[in-house]
Amino acid sequence: MSDSQTKNIDPEIPEDISTEIFIKNWRIYRKIIENDNMSHKEGYAKLREILTEEMRRPFSFVDLACGDAYYSSMVLRNTNAEKYIGIDVSEEALSLAKEEFRDSGIEARFVRADFINFAEFIETPVDVIWVGFSVHHLDTPEKLEFMKNVRQALSQDGIFMLYEPILLEGEDRGEYFKRFKQIFYMHWKGLSKEEGESLLEHVRESEKPETTGDWIMLGKEAGFNQAEKVFSEETGLYEIFKYSSC
């Protein structure tokens, strides 16, 4: 049986957090996941592939901005994962995440907090840190500081992976939004008109993606010896990067 615990850190969450859309209405993001609009299925399959190949000993897994942990719970089953910590701003999502791990056999703990404050709530070192669709809300200097904190929290052979939106070379945020909107209308499904408009406003106002080269450079500047792209989904909007120190 898994040992699931939840810790509330409400005062740590600012009212103007960039992920406000998902605090106020987790169900929008849940619909996005269910319809696989952001290629969660393929992305998490790549995560599982890497964990299976590279983590051949018992390991701890920190899931930043974990949401309801639906895919993470499936990815970690029948691996060497022995401890899980999920951190998210949504109380509703964490309640669902706790249920996902109830019979997983993995010791699980959940914290309601902003993912950038993760170091306050974990015992280091940890072996794997994963974050998806969240770091791009930070300005570039904040991204670097966050990634430095991640590197410091990892074990010697630990792995950091992130799944984030990508700027094309020479593209600015305005051009990225136009490209996103075109792909949204062509490929996304499952959202009401009101939900779609709310999402597009969020993307236009809050998303600050980087180019592939810049995500790799940020990792190296943060002190990782290895930084590489390991996955790109079919629309070209999102990529997974892997960072390690050995």
N, C-alpha and C positions, 0 to 999 in steps of 0.2 A: 504493500500500500504506500502511496506517496504521502508525504507530510506537507500538506498545503496550508500556508499561513498568509494572511493579508495584513499589510501595514498601511495605514492612512497617513499621508503627509500633506494634507490639504493646504496648510499655510505656505507651503513651498511653491505652489502653482500660481503664477501671476495671472490676473484677469485678462491681459492682452496677449497671452501666449499665441504664437502663430498657428497652432493647431486647434484654435478655438472651435472651428467648424466641427471637429471630431469629438470635442468635449460635449458640446451642446447637442449634437445629433450623431451618436455613434452609428446609428442605423444607416446613414448615408454611406459611410465607409464599409459597413458590412455588406451593403448591396454591391459596392464596387468589387469586393472580394468574391462574393458569390457569383458574379458575372465574369470574373477573371479579367476585368478591364485593364488591370495593371500587370498582367502576367504573373500573378502570385504563384500559380501552379508550377510553371516552368522555373521560376526563380528559386522557389523552395526545393524543387527537385535538384537543382544545382547545389544548393546548400547541403542537402543530405548526401549527395555524391562526395563532396569535399570532406564532410565530417566522417563519412565511412572510410574514405581512403587515408585521411591524415590523422585522425584521432583514434589511435589503436590502443589507447589506455583509458581508464575511467577519467571523465572530464566534467568540468562545470561549465554551464552555458548561461550567459547573461543576455537577455532578450530586451533590448531597449525599444521603447514605443511599441510594446508587444501586442497591443490590441487585445483581441479575445484569444490569441495564441492558438487558433485553430490549426494553422499550418505548422507552427513550431512544434506543437504536441505530436503531430503525425511524423514530422521529420525526425524527432528525437527517439521515437519508439524503436526498440531493437538496435540501438546504437550503444556506445559505451558511456552515454550521458548518465551521471549519477546525481547531479544537482542542477537546479534550474532557478533563476531569478528573473521574474518578469516585472518590468517597470513601465507604467503608462499613466497618462493624465486622466483617463476615463474610468470612473468608478464602475460604470455599467460593463465596460469591456473587461475589466479585471475580474468582476464577478463571473463572467462567462469563462474567462481563462482558467480560473480556479477549477471549474467543472471539467474543463478539457484535460486537466492533469490529475483528476481525482483518482483514477485507477491506472495511472501510467507506470507506477513503480519507481518514479523519479521523485526525489525530495524536491519539493517546489515551494517557493516563497514569492509573494507578490507585494509590490510597493506602488502606491499612488503618488507619483511625482513626475516632474519634468525630466525627460531622459538626459538632458545635459548635466543634471546634478547627480548622475548615477553613482559617482565615486563615494558619495556620502552614505550610501545604503548597501554597499557590498564589502565583503572581506576579501582583500587581495592577497596573493594574485589569483586571478581566474584564468580559465583556459581558452574560452571562446566568447567573444562579444559580437553580437549581431544587431544591426539596426537597419530598418527599411523605411524609405520614403519619409525621412524626418530631418536628416542633417542638412538638407538643402534649404531649410527654413532659416539657417544661420547665415550671417555675413561671412565672407571668406576668412577674416582673422579669427572669428569665433569657431569656424570649422576647424582651423588649424589647432587652436587651443583645446578644443574637444578631442581631437585625434591624439594630441600629446597626452591628454589624461587617459585615453584608452590604452595607449602604448604602456604607460606607467602601471596600469592596472593588470596587464597580462603577465602570465607566466612566461618563462624563457622561450618555450616552444609554442606559445599561444598564438591564436589566430583572431584577427579582426576582419569582419566582412560587412560591407554596406551595399544596399540596393537603392539607387537614387536616379533621379532624372538627369538628363545629359544635354548640355549645350553643344551644338555643332560648332566646329571651328569658324570663327568670324561672326557667330550669331550673338545678338544681344538678347536681353530678357524680353523685349517687345516682340522680336522675331520668334523667339522660343514660344511665347504665348500664342502667336498666330499659328505656328506649327502644331502646338498642342490642341488648339481649338479645332483645327482641320481634322486631326486624328480623332478627337472626341466625337465630332459629328459623324464621321465615317464608320467608326468601329465600336464606340462605347454603347452599352445597352443597360437597361434595367433601372434607370433613374427617371424620376418625374421631371417635368420642365422646371419646376421650382428648385428641385435638388440639383439639377444640372447647372442652373444659373448660379446657385450658391457655390458649387464646386468651381466653376469658371472664375468667379470673383476671387475665391481663395487662391487659385493658381496665379491669377494676374497680380494680386496684391502681396502674396506671401512667399512664392517660390523663387529661390535664388540658386538655380542649378549651376554646375561647373562643366567645363569640357572634360572629355576623357583624360587628356593630358594633365589637366589641372587637378583632377581627383588623384591621379598617380603622384604628381608632384607634391601635393599636400601630405600624402602618406610618407614620402621620403623626408620632407621637411619636419614631420612629426617624429622622425627617428626610426621609422621602420626600414629594415634593410631590403625587404622585398615588397613591392607594390605592383599589382597587375590587375588588368581587367580579365574576368573569368566568364562573363556571360553578358550577352546583349539580346534583349527581346526584339521581336520581329518588327515592331513599329519604329524602333530606333530611339524611343523616348527614354528608356531605362536600361541601366547596366549595373552589374555586380562587380565589386572590386574586393580583392583579398590582400591583406597586409600581414606581414609577419617579421620577426626580428632574426630569424635564422633560415 
